Structure formats: structure tokens, C-alpha cells
Amino acid sequence: MKTFIAKFYLLTITLLVVSIAQVYSQRPNIVIIYADDMGYGDLQCQNDASKIPTPNLNQLASEGMRFTDAHSSSGICSPSRYALLTGTYHWRRQHGIVNSFGEPFFDESDITLPQVLKNNGYKTASIGKWHLGWNWKFKNEPTGEVFQWNKKRKFYRPEDIDWSQPISGGPLDRGFDYYFGDGTINFPPYAWMENDRFIELPTAVMDVHKVGFDINEGEWEFRPGPKVEGWNPYKVLPTLTEKTVEYIKQQETNKPFFLYFALPAPHAPIIPNEEFIGKSEAGPYGDFVYQTDWVVGQVMKALKEKGLEENTIVIFTADNGPEKYAFERGEKYGHFSMGDFRGLKRDVWEGGHHVPFIIKWPGKIKAGTVSKEVISQVDIMATLAAITNTELPKKAAPDSYNLLPLVSGKKYKSPLREATVHNTFDGVWGLRKGRWLYINKPSGQHTNMPDSFKKLRGYKDFETPALLFDMNIDAAQKNSIYEKHPDVIKEMETTLKKYQEQGYSVKR
């Protein structure tokens, strides 16, 4: 009898384990590849005039759904990353980036995508650029001093920081099981971190006037601070790629995983590796984008070789529009990283936040489809929660719309989003609602546009107190119709104020 009971329990446990494994195997793995400062017009598949080959992104788009009207929450780095990982507009917390040795962007009450997926049985990993702050421990005020950007600036030297304890406040405290990265390619500390400790402690200092390597574009981007002796920025992207491929190859088919792969490219400094130089007709930046595309190909290859491709959702997008070098690039090479849109990084103009967005989910998303629906990166959280049957706490993802009906090809009422807020810095706000785009100032500009570029693209300045564009016929934002539609202006102002004051924007 005891033998029978023992066998019965063993069979029950075995069936339970098999059942759990089957449930997990049915849940798709998730890989988000997040490019840095890549413009909508950099992708060949959405810019016929692109001077940059992007064969792997073209392939990804041909196998999934490409969005032509997708937006990041902000026109700069940290805020967009926060918004993607929380389903919350960045401006509900702050507007600026996290500077060198800055505190976490998050409030402790924030609920993140990796947290809820982890609670639902997912392994979670973040590899690459974090740029969302840590709880650094300082021994004293910064003792370093450098003349940079036409002024004297203080900075932390290695001896100013307590390196003896794990560094909290980073990815491990936001729901990730594993982290590997250098934090931010142009910010100290210039060192590799795994989980919450440095692999090698930084003992040297980055000399921003003599980096030690030839930099094609954007050498000024390097901030002074601690670095590992002999730190080579050219090894950052290849190392992150190797780590990502290694992580994918370690995964098992019976345990779902979520990987957030945040690239440091093609953000300045522009540092394509030697084998990619000359691969584009858009200069060093174009070559760096080509290398970024190659990285995407390596990720897709690893998924396929591991047998994970068919059960993995891959999302490719970028944190904001291209950096200001795009103006000169357009005039010199005839390559327009912002595509047909006005403005670039930091702007509330369309080019600042109108980003590439591709999602592939074999067997679930029809290959080669293109959607004109207006979406935001804040929608990723609610969408992935719906796909994975992950319950979101009541106050989580207050600005995140579930895009599952759209991507799965089911009927839905368009527009799916009631409205979408565009913002970078406090004071200048945009609101997209259907065909209308409202900006509450006479300009959406933050980065000065050269007169030569204005002339080249046919832009003019506006004198009205605010702006209104019909995006169905004027996505380039050349003709404001502010004075013609006072009723629309009033409606847009009311909606924007409501979103700002009520703490959420998803219809309830």
C-alpha cells in the first residue's frame, strides 16, 4: 500500500511538473532591442532614400509588423527608458536625464514590466545601457575638476566613491534577475558591471580632452570620471553583443525569459568597429547604424540556432530621434536620419520622438504588415501583460494601452489611443489626437536648426501663440493651422490638462 501511495505521489508530482513546463513553454519569450538615438529615416525599410543598408532590420520588418506612427515618451534617453519599463509617461516623475552618478529615476512605488513578468514565472535580464540611476555611496564631495563646455566642472574621482559594497537601485531592484553592462557608454564609471558589482574596479580617470582613441564624431560627449585602466569604448558594443548571444544560448525552452537589450548605438561617440567602416554612404554614423543592424542580426541568429525563434516576441525600437549631427549629415550626404519629419533629439517636433518600431511574433502577427496606428512605447507594458496573461496591479501602467487586438489582426476601434502626449522638457507640450497635433508654444524646437537646413527642407518659423497641424496631410509640420480651428485647440488643451492632473491617460 505504501509503495502504491509513493508511486501515486511521484506520478502526480511528475504530471504537475510537466503541466507547469507546458504552460511556461506556451508563453512567448520576449526580447526588446532598444536602439539609442536612431532616427526613423535611418531604416532602409521605411526610407527609400536611406544611404544606410539595414538588411537585418528589413528582414525583421518583413517577418513582423512595422509601425509608421510610433513614439517614444521623450526626446531624450533616461525618460524614454523609464516610460518603456513602467508604462508611465516620464513627465509624471521628471523630465531630464540621469547624469553621471545620478540617483534612480524611479520612485519606490513604481511597478515595472520586469517585476510583473518575473512574478508570472519569467526569467528577466537587462543587458547594455541602463542610464536610470543607482544609489551611489560617496566618501566626499567630488574632488576632480576639468574645463569642459566652456566652464570649469567638478567630477568624482575613483577615490571619492565607496566601491566596497554592492550598488543598489539599479536593474536588480527593478525586477531584473540579471544585469550586465557599462551603464552608459559616455558616462562614468567606465567599467563593466555584472548584477550590482563591478567586475574590475575603476582606478584611472577619463581624460575628456584625450580619450586615447580616434573618435569619428561626438568626442565631446564623454564625461570625466573613473574608468578601468585601458578602457576601450570600441569594445563596448561587441562585448554587449557577445553577452546577449551568450545569454540567449543559456536559455531553456521550458522556461520563458524576458530580455531587455539596450544598445549604446548609434549614440555618439560615433565609433563603428573597423569591419563596418565604409559600409554605408552616410559617413561614420551610417557605418555605426550598419553595425547596429548587424547586432540585431546576431540576436536573431542566436534565437534561431537555439530553437527559440518561433516562440519569441522581438520588439525593435529606439529611445528618441537622432542627435544634432543629423543636420550636417543631411546636407553632406543626403541622408536624413529624421526621415521626412521636422526636428530631432530633444525636440517636441515630430523628429524628436517619432521612432522606428517593429514587432515580430511568429504565427501570431502576420508577416510583412504595416500599421499606421498611432502608438507609444508606454503601450509595450500593457500589451505584453495581455499577451502573457500577466495581471497588472491597479495603479500600474497608467498610460499604457493594450495593443494586442491590433497586432493580432483582430477588429478594434481606431484610433486605439484616445490621445498621445509628446514632451521632453517642462514647458513645451504636444498632444496628438487623431489627425490633429497640438503644440502649446510657437515652436517645438529645443536644438537650434541651422538656417541652411531650414532652407533645404523648406521650413519657416511661426508667430502664433501655439501650433496645430493636420498630420494626415502635413506630417512634416510645415503649415500650422492654429488660427483656423479654435474648437480643436480648446479640445486639445482640455485633454492635455486632464491627463496631467488625473494621473493617468488610459480610458477607464
C-alpha positions in Angstrom: 0.0 0.0 0.0 2.8 2.4 0.9 4.6 1.6 -2.3 1.4 2.3 -4.3 0.9 5.7 -2.5 4.5 6.6 -3.1 4.2 5.8 -6.8 0.9 7.8 -6.9 2.5 10.9 -5.4 5.5 10.5 -7.7 3.2 10.3 -10.7 1.2 13.3 -9.5 4.3 15.4 -9.0 5.7 14.4 -12.4 2.4 15.3 -14.1 2.4 18.6 -12.2 5.9 19.5 -13.3 5.1 18.5 -16.9 2.0 20.6 -16.8 3.8 23.6 -15.4 6.5 23.2 -18.1 3.9 23.0 -20.8 2.3 26.3 -19.6 5.6 28.0 -19.5 6.6 26.8 -22.9 3.4 28.2 -24.3 4.2 31.6 -23.0 6.4 33.5 -25.5 9.9 34.7 -24.7 10.3 38.4 -25.1 13.3 40.3 -26.4 13.3 44.1 -26.6 16.1 45.6 -28.6 16.3 49.3 -27.7 18.5 51.4 -30.0 19.9 54.8 -28.9 19.5 58.0 -30.9 18.4 56.2 -34.0 16.2 58.1 -36.4 13.1 56.9 -38.1 14.7 57.6 -41.5 17.8 55.5 -40.7 16.0 52.3 -41.6 16.1 51.3 -45.2 12.7 49.6 -44.9 11.0 52.9 -44.2 13.1 55.4 -46.1 13.7 54.7 -49.8 16.3 57.4 -49.9 18.3 56.0 -46.9 22.0 55.8 -47.6 22.5 53.1 -44.9 21.9 49.3 -45.6 19.9 47.8 -42.8 19.3 44.2 -44.1 18.6 42.6 -40.7 16.0 45.3 -39.7 14.5 45.0 -43.2 14.2 41.2 -42.6 12.7 41.7 -39.2 10.1 44.1 -40.6 9.3 41.6 -43.4 8.6 38.9 -40.8 6.5 41.1 -38.4 4.6 44.3 -38.1 6.2 47.7 -38.7 4.6 50.9 -37.3 4.8 54.1 -39.2 3.5 56.3 -36.4 5.2 55.1 -33.2 6.6 57.4 -30.5 8.9 57.4 -27.5 7.7 59.2 -24.4 10.5 61.8 -24.5 13.1 63.2 -26.9 15.9 62.1 -24.6 17.4 58.9 -23.1 16.5 58.3 -19.5 12.9 59.4 -19.6 12.0 57.2 -22.5 13.6 54.2 -20.9 11.6 54.8 -17.7 8.4 55.1 -19.7 9.0 51.9 -21.6 9.7 49.9 -18.4 6.8 51.3 -16.4 4.0 52.1 -18.9 4.1 55.6 -17.4 4.7 58.9 -19.1 8.2 60.1 -17.9 6.9 63.5 -17.0 4.9 62.1 -14.2 8.3 61.7 -12.5 10.8 64.1 -14.1 11.9 65.4 -17.5 15.7 65.3 -17.6 18.3 62.6 -18.0 20.1 60.9 -15.1 23.5 62.5 -15.1 26.8 60.9 -14.1 26.4 59.2 -10.7 22.8 60.3 -10.6 20.1 58.9 -8.3 17.5 56.4 -9.7 14.8 57.9 -11.9 12.2 55.6 -10.3 10.0 56.1 -7.2 10.0 53.0 -5.0 6.2 52.8 -5.7 6.8 52.4 -9.4 5.8 49.0 -10.9 7.9 47.8 -13.7 7.4 45.4 -16.6 10.2 43.0 -15.5 8.7 42.9 -12.0 5.3 41.7 -13.2 6.8 39.3 -15.7 9.1 37.9 -13.0 6.1 37.4 -10.8 4.5 35.4 -13.6 7.3 33.0 -13.9 9.7 34.7 -16.4 13.4 34.9 -16.1 14.4 38.5 -16.6 17.6 40.1 -17.8 18.9 43.6 -18.8 22.0 43.9 -20.9 23.5 47.1 -22.0 22.8 50.8 -21.3 20.9 51.4 -18.0 21.0 55.2 -17.7 18.3 55.1 -15.0 20.4 55.8 -11.9 21.9 53.9 -8.9 22.3 54.5 -5.2 25.9 55.5 -5.2 27.8 55.8 -2.0 30.2 58.7 -1.9 33.1 59.3 0.6 33.1 63.0 0.0 32.2 65.7 -2.5 33.8 65.5 -6.0 37.4 66.4 -5.9 38.1 66.3 -9.7 37.9 69.5 -11.8 38.0 69.9 -15.6 37.4 72.7 -18.1 34.7 71.4 -20.4 32.0 73.0 -22.4 33.5 76.5 -21.8 33.4 76.2 -18.0 35.0 74.5 -15.0 33.2 71.4 -13.9 33.6 69.2 -10.8 33.6 65.4 -11.1 34.1 62.4 -9.0 37.4 60.7 -9.0 37.8 57.0 -8.1 38.9 57.7 -4.5 35.7 59.8 -3.9 33.5 56.7 -4.2 32.9 53.8 -1.9 33.3 50.7 -4.1 33.3 48.2 -1.3 29.5 47.5 -1.2 27.0 46.3 -3.9 25.4 49.2 -5.8 21.7 49.2 -5.2 18.9 51.0 -7.0 19.7 49.5 -10.4 18.2 46.7 -12.6 18.2 44.1 -9.8 16.0 46.4 -7.7 13.6 47.0 -10.6 12.7 43.4 -11.4 15.6 42.0 -13.3 17.3 38.8 -12.3 20.4 39.6 -14.1 22.3 42.7 -15.4 25.4 43.1 -17.5 26.5 46.5 -18.9 28.7 49.6 -18.7 25.8 51.8 -17.6 26.1 54.4 -20.3 28.9 54.5 -22.9 29.8 58.1 -22.5 29.3 58.4 -18.7 31.5 57.3 -15.9 32.2 54.9 -14.4 33.8 53.4 -17.5 33.8 49.8 -16.3 31.8 46.6 -16.6 29.2 45.8 -14.1 27.6 42.4 -13.6 24.4 42.4 -11.5 25.3 45.0 -8.7 29.1 44.8 -8.6 31.9 45.9 -10.9 33.9 43.1 -12.5 37.0 45.3 -12.2 37.2 48.5 -10.2 38.0 51.7 -11.9 41.3 53.3 -10.8 42.0 55.7 -13.6 40.2 58.8 -14.8 38.8 59.5 -18.2 40.6 62.5 -19.8 37.9 64.1 -21.9 40.5 66.0 -23.9 42.5 63.0 -24.7 40.3 59.9 -24.8 43.1 57.8 -26.1 41.2 56.6 -29.3 40.2 58.3 -32.5 36.6 59.3 -32.4 34.7 59.9 -35.6 32.0 62.1 -34.2 30.9 63.3 -30.8 34.1 63.0 -28.7 32.8 65.9 -26.6 30.1 63.5 -25.3 32.5 61.8 -22.9 32.0 62.9 -19.3 35.0 62.9 -17.0 35.2 60.4 -14.2 36.5 57.0 -13.0 37.5 54.4 -15.6 39.2 51.0 -15.7 42.8 51.3 -16.8 42.9 50.9 -20.6 39.2 51.2 -21.1 38.4 50.9 -24.8 35.0 52.3 -25.9 35.3 50.4 -29.2 34.9 47.1 -27.3 31.6 48.1 -25.7 29.1 47.2 -28.4 30.9 44.0 -29.4 31.1 42.9 -25.7 27.4 43.6 -25.1 26.5 41.6 -28.3 28.6 38.6 -27.2 27.0 38.7 -23.7 23.5 38.9 -25.3 24.1 35.9 -27.6 25.6 34.0 -24.7 22.5 34.7 -22.5 20.2 33.5 -25.2 22.1 30.3 -25.7 21.8 29.6 -22.0 18.0 29.7 -22.1 15.8 26.6 -21.9 12.7 26.0 -24.0 10.5 25.2 -20.9 11.2 28.5 -19.0 10.1 31.8 -20.6 12.5 34.7 -20.4 12.4 38.5 -20.9 15.5 40.2 -22.2 15.8 44.0 -22.4 18.8 44.6 -24.6 19.5 48.4 -24.5 22.1 49.3 -27.1 24.6 52.2 -26.7 24.4 52.7 -30.5 24.2 54.6 -32.7 24.5 57.2 -29.9 27.6 59.4 -30.0 30.5 58.9 -29.7 30.3 57.5 -33.2 32.6 54.5 -33.1 31.9 51.8 -35.7 34.4 48.9 -35.5 36.9 48.5 -38.3 35.0 45.8 -40.2 32.0 48.1 -40.6 33.8 51.2 -41.8 32.7 52.2 -45.3 29.6 50.0 -45.3 27.3 53.0 -45.8 27.1 56.1 -47.8 26.3 58.3 -44.8 29.7 58.6 -43.2 30.8 57.1 -39.8 27.3 57.5 -38.4 25.9 55.4 -41.2 28.5 52.8 -40.6 27.6 52.7 -36.9 24.0 52.2 -37.8 25.0 49.4 -40.2 26.9 47.8 -37.2 23.8 48.3 -35.1 21.8 46.5 -37.7 24.4 43.7 -37.6 23.9 43.4 -33.9 20.2 42.8 -34.4 21.1 40.1 -36.9 23.3 38.4 -34.3 20.4 38.3 -31.8 18.0 36.9 -34.4 20.6 34.3 -35.4 21.1 33.2 -31.8 17.4 32.8 -31.2 17.1 30.7 -34.3 20.1 28.5 -33.6 18.8 27.9 -30.0 15.4 26.9 -31.4 13.7 29.8 -29.7 12.7 31.9 -32.7 9.2 30.5 -33.2 8.2 31.2 -29.5 9.8 34.6 -29.1 8.4 38.1 -29.4 11.0 40.5 -30.7 10.5 44.2 -30.5 12.9 46.7 -32.0 12.6 50.4 -31.3 14.6 53.5 -30.2 14.6 55.9 -27.3 14.3 59.1 -29.3 15.3 60.8 -32.6 18.8 61.4 -33.9 21.4 63.7 -32.4 22.1 67.2 -33.9 24.8 65.9 -36.2 21.9 64.8 -38.4 21.6 68.3 -39.8 25.1 68.3 -41.2 24.7 64.7 -42.3 21.7 65.5 -44.3 23.4 68.4 -46.1 26.6 66.5 -46.7 25.4 63.0 -47.6 21.8 63.5 -48.5 20.8 61.1 -45.7 18.1 62.3 -43.4 18.0 60.4 -40.2 14.8 62.0 -39.1 13.1 61.0 -42.4 10.5 63.5 -43.6 9.9 64.7 -40.1 10.8 68.1 -38.6 13.4 68.3 -35.8 15.4 65.7 -33.9 16.6 64.6 -30.4 15.2 66.9 -27.6 12.6 68.5 -29.8 8.8 68.2 -29.4 8.9 68.5 -33.2 8.0 65.1 -34.7 11.6 64.1 -35.4 12.4 64.2 -31.7 10.1 61.3 -30.7 8.8 59.6 -33.9 10.8 56.4 -33.8 11.3 53.1 -35.5 9.0 50.3 -34.1 8.9 46.7 -35.3 7.4 43.7 -33.6 7.7 40.1 -34.7 5.8 37.2 -33.2 5.8 34.1 -35.5 2.4 32.6 -36.1 0.6 35.4 -34.2 1.5 38.6 -36.1 1.0 38.5 -39.8 4.4 38.8 -41.6 5.1 41.9 -43.6 2.2 44.0 -42.2 2.4 47.8 -41.8 0.3 49.7 -39.3 -0.4 53.5 -39.4 -1.9 53.4 -36.0 -0.5 56.0 -33.5 1.2 54.1 -30.7 3.6 54.9 -27.9 6.3 52.9 -26.2 4.4 53.2 -23.0 2.0 50.7 -24.6 4.5 47.9 -24.5 3.8 47.1 -20.9 0.0 46.6 -21.1 0.4 44.8 -24.4 3.0 42.3 -23.1 0.9 41.8 -20.0 -2.1 40.9 -22.1 -0.1 38.5 -24.3 1.4 36.7 -21.3 -1.7 36.7 -19.2 0.1 38.7 -16.6 -2.1 40.6 -14.2 -1.2 44.3 -13.7 -1.7 45.8 -10.3 -4.4 48.5 -10.3 -2.1 51.5 -10.4 0.4 50.1 -12.8 1.0 51.3 -16.3 -1.4 54.3 -16.1 -0.6 55.5 -19.7 -0.3 52.1 -21.4 -2.8 50.9 -24.0 -3.1 47.2 -24.8 -2.2 46.8 -28.5 -3.0 43.1 -28.7 -6.1 43.5 -30.7 -4.1 45.5 -33.2 -1.1 43.3 -33.6 -3.1 40.0 -33.6 -5.2 41.2 -36.5 -8.5 41.3 -34.7 -11.1 44.0 -35.3 -10.7 47.0 -33.0 -12.0 50.6 -32.9 -9.5 53.0 -34.3 -7.8 55.2 -33.0 -6.9 52.8 -30.3 -5.3 55.5 -28.2 -7.6 58.5 -27.2 -4.5 60.8 -27.4 -0.7 60.7 -27.1 1.4 63.2 -25.2 4.7 64.4 -26.7 7.1 66.1 -24.3 10.8 66.4 -23.5 11.4 69.4 -21.1 8.8 71.0 -18.9 7.1 73.9 -20.6 6.7 72.6 -24.2 4.0 70.1 -24.7 2.5 68.4 -27.7 -0.7 66.3 -28.0 -1.6 64.0 -30.8 -5.3 63.2 -31.1 -6.4 61.5 -34.3 -5.3 63.6 -37.2 -4.5 66.6 -35.1 -1.2 67.6 -33.4 -1.2 70.5 -31.0 1.9 72.1 -29.6 1.4 74.7 -26.8 4.2 77.0 -27.9 5.2 78.8 -31.2 7.8 76.1 -31.8 8.6 72.5 -30.8 12.3 73.2 -31.2 15.0 72.7 -28.5 18.1 72.2 -30.6 18.8 75.1 -32.9 18.2 74.2 -36.6 20.8 75.8 -39.0 19.3 78.3 -41.5 20.9 76.2 -44.3 18.9 73.2 -43.2 15.7 75.2 -42.9 16.2 76.4 -46.4 17.0 72.9 -47.7 13.8 71.4 -46.2 11.5 74.4 -46.7 10.8 75.2 -43.0 9.6 78.5 -41.7 9.1 79.9 -38.2 5.7 80.5 -36.7 4.4 83.5 -34.8 1.1 82.2 -33.3 1.0 81.5 -29.5 0.6 77.8 -30.2 0.6 75.4 -33.2 -1.8 73.0 -34.8 -1.1 70.6 -37.6 -3.2 68.2 -39.6 -0.9 65.1 -39.6 -2.8 63.4 -42.4 -1.6 66.0 -44.9 1.3 67.7 -43.1 3.4 65.3 -41.1 6.4 67.4 -42.0 4.9 70.2 -39.8 5.4 73.0 -42.4 2.0 74.6 -42.2 0.3 75.4 -38.9 -3.4 75.9 -39.0 -3.7 77.2 -35.4 -6.0 80.1 -36.2 -8.4 78.1 -38.3 -9.6 75.6 -35.6 -10.2 77.3 -32.2 -12.6 74.5 -31.3 -9.9 71.8 -31.8 -7.4 73.9 -29.9 -9.7 74.1 -26.9 -10.4 70.4 -27.0 -6.7 69.6 -27.1 -5.9 71.9 -24.3 -8.6 70.3 -22.2 -7.4 66.8 -22.9 -3.8 67.6 -22.1 -4.7 69.3 -18.8 -6.9 66.3 -17.9 -4.0 63.9 -18.5 -1.6 66.0 -16.5 -3.9 66.4 -13.5 -5.7 63.0 -13.2 -2.5 60.9 -13.1 -3.4 58.5 -16.0 -4.4 58.7 -19.6 -5.8 55.3 -20.4 -9.6 55.3 -20.7 -11.2 53.6 -17.6 
